[in-house]
Amino acid sequence: MTTTENKTEKIRKEVDEVKNVMSQNLDKVIDRGNKIENLEERSNALEQNSAVFKKKAKTVKRKMWWQNFKLSFILFLIFAVIILIIVIVLVAKYA
């Protein structure tokens, strides 16, 4: 082989290496794009699910508040009736 053929072969090998590197880089870019799309889809789903969770949590909080209020009110009424009965018994006894 002559020197020109050696140089040509060397340049051809370098071009092939560059092609391989560029091909790998393109594959990585495409893979990255797919991962970004997947991440975007998952984040959108998470956003929607969080909105539903927030709404349900608010509903449960309101329901529990009313349940607690009703229980407190009933206990207050029972306590008031007991006090009223004691007062009536004492007034009737000493009247």
Buried (B, 14 or more C-beta within 10 A) or exposed (E): EEEEEEEEEEEEEEEEEEEEEEEEEEEEEEEEEEEEEEEEEEEEEEEEEEEEEEEEEEEEEEEEEEEEEEEEEEEEEEEEEEEEEEEEEEEEEEE
